[in-house]
Amino acid sequence: MTKAASVNSAESTPMLDSLAVDALIRLRWMAVLGQLVTVLVARQLFHVAIPWKPVLLLITLTAVTNLLLVTLRRAGWWLGVGAVPHVMVWDTMLLAALLYWTGGAMNPFALFLLLNAVMAALTLGRSASWLLMLVGFCSLLLLTQYHRPLLSRTGAPLSPELWLYGRIVAFFLISSTLIYLVQRLRGQLRTEMLQSRKAQSRLEEERRFHAVATLAAGAAHEMGSPLSTIAVVSRELERELAKDDPDDELTRMARTIHDQVERCQKILSRLRPDLAQAPGQSFKLTQLAHRLKEPLSPADRTRLEISWKDDLALQLPLDAVTEALSNLLRNAFQASPADQQIELSAIAEPAVIRFQVRDHGPGLTPEVRQHLGEPFVTTKSPGKGMGLGLHLVKLLAHQLGGRLSASPAAGGGELFELSLPRELKSRP
């Protein structure tokens, strides 16, 4: 036995431990129940003489040892893969002893000696499978020579019809046990595989987010200084040219240069990967609503419809939440007609808050929705967007332990949902 907190041996894996031990405990309970039912039916229904004392002693011994395994497992201990075959050998010997008192190899249920070998082939290694097959085979050979014959209560031999009924029942029980065991093992393997794939997918997503964040930080750092210089020079050039003629073509060109540089600086500021790294701060939704409305034009403020409990408090980086929701609102305004409202709501749960932004645009195609949040994926026409807005929202949500999703809205448009924890977990 090994403690759960200890390190497994190199040839042992947690998945095999779990599969082998769970299947073993389940199989042993099935064996106890099946043996009790079989001897009772044989005695009461078919009037077979059963030696109760040794039979019940062997069945009780199996049940007691299985209770011990269950108790140890619940206490945080498990059987290592190397110890499982020893328990199976012990069970095979108990079954052989039980068969000794109930007809030996002639007992139709003697084929159950093969069951542990099949289970070992499914969950353990080649050596364990051959070992259990050899133990079962040797037990069967011994039982052909040494056993107590099964007789009726009157002492007469059992009828051929009774042996036939026994073989039919034994075939049904063995087949059912094998099917049940294989299906349960397949289900456990499928669960382990799905969990492994999800963990791998999360790891790949984490690496992708980290790579994009690193690239964005580098771009923002390298381009920040030259853009600041161009912004200063273009502003000074605009002022000098405006002294002579404010409406001159060169003045307008200088103004355009300055405006486009400011746009580039805003894009770079949105690429800051440190927003979600800020410590959580306590704020209420009223403060968040004010920050979301502040940069909007008067017309857009009128179009924005916010519905949530203003007194609800959160413990999150306010800048990160503001940036994420601003990106969603910006997309919603651009996607919706000018006369349509943009709806922003919040659904509070005990540990999570779900922000929902609903627009009245054409909605996303299934292909775009499938790649939601991937960088440079956009439905906007060239020059209108780079496809980074939703990626930044997804990046911020990921860093905060939340998620971003999108679905068609009732009545048309798209419904974006940003789920975040209400309190930021402490970082190591």
N, C-alpha and C positions, 0 to 999 in steps of 0.2 A: 504494500500500500504506500501511496505517496501523498503528501499534503498538497492541496490545490494551489497553494501559494508557491510551492517549490517548482524548480525547473525540471521539465520533462527530459528524459533521456533523448539522445540523438535519434534513436529509431522509433520514438513515440511521438505522435502528433495529437493535439487536442481533439481534432475531428474524429480520428480513429478511436480514441479513448471513449468519446461520447457515444459513437455509434455502437461499438462493441459492448460496452457496459450496459447501456440502455436496452439493447436487444437481448443481452444475456439475462438481465433481471426480469424483463418481460417474458422471455421464454421459460424461465424457471417458475414464474407464477402460473403460466399456462400449463406447465408440466404438473404442478401440484394439483391444480383444479382438475385437469384431465385424468390424472391417476385416481383421485378420489371418486370422481363420477364413474369411471370405468369399473373399479372394484365394486362399488355399490350396485351398479346396474347388473354386473355379472352375478353378484350374489343374490340380489333380490328378484331380478327378472328371469335369469337363466339358471338359477339355483346351482351356481358353481361354488365349490368349496374353496374359500379364501382363507389362508392363514393370517388372521387379523393382526396378531402381535408383531411379527416381523414386517409385514406390509405397512401398517400404520407407523411403525417406528421409522422406516425408511422415508416415507412421505413427510413425516414430521421433521426429520433431519433436513430435508431439502428446504422446507418452509422456514425453519429457524435460521439456516445459513443465509437464505435470501433476505430475511428481515435484517440480519446483520449487515449485509451489503447495502441495503436501502438506508439504514441508519447511518452508516459511515459516509455514504454519498451525500446525504442531507447535511451532515456535519462538515462538509467541505473536503472530504477525501474521495479519491477514486482509484479504481484499479488501473495500473499501467497496462499497456498492451502486452507486455511480457508476462503478466500475472493472469490474464484472462484465460489462456489455454489451460492453466493449472486448474482453475475452477471448472472448466469444461470437462477436463479429464475426470475430476472428482464426480461431476454429475453423471458422466458415462458409467463410472463404476457403481454409483448408486442405482442407476437404471438397470445395470447388469445384475446387481444383487436383488432388485425387485423382480426381475424376470426369472431369476433362479427359483424364487418361491412361487412363481405363477406359470410354470410350464416351460421355461427356458427358451430355446430357439424356436420351438413350436408355437409359442405365443405370437399371434399376428402383430402385436405391438413391438416386436423385437426390431422392426425396421426403424424405430425411433433412435436406435443406436447410431444411425447415419446422420441424424439431424444436427448434432453439434459439429460434425465435420463440414456439413454444408454451410452452417453459420460462420464457421471459421474461414471458409473459402470466400465468403462475402465481405467479412469485416477485418480479418487478420491476414497474416502472411502465408506463404506457401508451406513453410515448415510446420506451423500450427495446424494447418488443414490436414497434412499427411500424418501428423502425430495422432490427431483425433480419429482419423480414418483407421489407422493401425490399431489404436486402443479399442475402437468399436468392433473391428474385424476379429481381433483376438478374443474379445469378450463373447462374440457370437460363436466362435469355434469352441470355447470352453463350455458355453451353455448347451451346445449340442450333446455333450457328454455328461455334464453335471447340472442337474436341475431337479426340482420337485415337480412331478407331473400334475397337471390340472385334472381334477376329477369332479364329478357331480357330488351333491351332498350325500347321496346314497352310496358313494364310493365307486360308482360305475364310470367308465370312460365317457368323455364328452362325445356327443353325436357329430357326424360329419356336417350336418346342417349348421350346428352351432359354430364349428370352426369356420365355415363359409361366411356366416354373419360377422364373425369377428374380423375376418380378413377385409370384408367390405367396409366395416366401420373404421378399421385401422387405415385403409387406403384413404378414406374421406378425411380422417383427422390429420394424417400426415400431409396430404395435399393442401388442406386448409391452413395448416400451420406454416408450411413453406410459403404459400402465397401471401399470407398475412405478414410473415417476417420479411419477405423480399419487398413487399409494397411499403412497409414502414421504413425499411432501410433506404429505399429509393426516395421516399419523402424527406427523410433526414438529409440525405445527400443533396437533394434538390435545394433544400433550405440553406445548407452550407454553401452551395455553389452560388445561389442568389446573393447571400450576404457577402461572399467574396467578391462577386462582380460589382456590387454596390460600393464596397470599400475601395476597389480598384478604380471605379468611376469617380468617386470622390477625390481620390488621390490624383488622378489625371486632371480633374477640374481644378484642384488646388494648385497643381503645377502650372496649368495654363493661366490661371488668374495671376499667379506670382510672376510668370514671364511677362505678361502684358503690363502688369503694374510696374515691373522693373523697367520695361521699355518706355512706358509713359513717364516715369520719373526721370529717366535719362533724357528724353526728348524735352521735357519741361525745363530741365536744368540747362541743357545746351542751347536751347532756343530762347530762353528767357532774357538773357543779356542782350543779344543782338536785336531782339524785338523791342526791348526798352529803349535802346539807342535810336532805332528807326522811329519809334513813337515820339521821342523828344525832338529829333531833327525835323520830322514832318510837321509837328505842331509849330515849331519855330518858323519853318518855311511858310506855313500857312499864314501865320501872323504877319510876316514880312510882306508877303504878296498881297494880303488883304489891305495893307495900308494904301496901296496904289489903287486897287480895284477889287472889291470884295467878290464881284461876280465874274472875275476873269477866269478863263479856262484853266490856267495854271493853278490858280487858287483852289478851284474845285478839284483838280487832280490831287493837290496836296491834302485837301480835306478828305478825299476818298482813301488816300494812302493811310492817313491817320486812323480813319474809321476801320479799315480792314485790319490794321495792326492791332487795334483794340479788340477786334473780334478774335484774332489769333490768340491774344493774351487771355481772353475769357475761356477759349477752348483749352488752353494749357492749364489754366487754374482749375478746370473741371477734371483734369487728369491727375490731380494730386492724390497719391496713394495713401497719404497720412491722415485723411479725414476720419476713417474708421478706427485709426489707432489712438485717437484722442480718448482720454478717460471719460466715462459716462458722467453726465451731469443731470440733475433733476430739473425738469421743466414741465410746464403744462401745455396742453394743446392750444390754448389761447396765444401763447408766445410763439408757437410754431406757425399758427395761422397768420400772425402778424408778419413773420419773416417770409412766408410764402407770398403774401400779397404785396409786400413792399416793392419789389422790382417790377411788378406788373404795371402795364399802362392802365389808365382809368377805364378804358373800354373792356380790357381783360378782367379787371377787378369786378366789374359788373357781371361779366359772364361766369365767373367762378362761383360755384355754389358749394359751400362747406357745411357739412352736417356731422357733428360729433359733439361729445360732452366736453365742454371747454375746461372743466375742472379736473379732467383726467390727467394724472401725472405719470411721466415716464422717466427712466434713468438710462439715457443713451447719449452718445455724442450728438449734440444738437446740430452742428454743422453738417455732419454726415447725413442725418435724416432730412435736413432741409435741402441738401444738394440732390439727394435721391428723388424726393418728391417734386422738386423743381424741374428735374429732367422729365419726369412723367407728365407734369402739367404742361411743360413746353411742347412736348410731342402731341398732347391732347389738343392744345390750342391750334397747332399747325394742321392737325388732321381734320378738325371739325370746321364746318361752315361758320362764318362770322356771326350769324344770328342764333347759334346754338349754345346752350349752357354746357359748362364743364363741371362735372360732379365729383367732389372729393369727400369721402366718408371714412370713418374709422370704426372698426368692430373690435371691441375690447374683450379679451378672454383672460382667464386667471393668470396665465404666464406669457401670453402672446397678444400683440395688437396687429390687426390686419387693416392696412390702409388700402382703399380702393379708389382708383381714378377711372372714371368712365367718360369716354369721348363719343362723338356722334359722327365719326368719319366712316370711311369705307371698310374699316376693320383690317385685320391681318389675314393673309392667305395661310392655309395649313402649312405650307413649306416654311414661311417666315416664322410662324408660331413654333414650329419644331426646332428652329435654330435661334429661339428667342435669347437675346443677351450675348450672342456671339459677336465679336468685334467686326466692324465694317459690313454688317448685314443691315440694310436699310431699305425702306420702301419709298424713300424720298427721291426726287429727281436729282441728277448731278448738280452739285453746287449748293444744294439745299441742306445737306447733312452728310456726315461721315460714317454714320452707323455706330457711333461710340456712346450715345446717350444711354440706351438701354443696357449696354455692356457695363457702363459705369454704375448704373443702378444695381445690376446683378452682382457686380464686384463688391459694392458697399454692403449689399444684403448678405452676401457670402461671408464677408469679414465680420459682420455683426452677428452671425449665426442665424440669419433669416433666409428667405427665398423670394424670388420674383416669379410670378406666373401671369398668364394672359388667357382670356377666354372670350368668345363672342358675347356681346351684351344683348340683353333682351330688347328687341325693338331696333337693333342695328348698332353699329359702332363696336368698340372694343373695351373690355373691362380689364384693367391691369390691377393686380393685387400684390402689394408689398407686405410680406409678413415679417415682423421683427419681434424679438423678445422684449418684454416690457422693462426688463432690467438687464443691463449688460453684465455678462458673467466676468468675474475677475480673471485677468490674464496672468499667465505664469510669469 
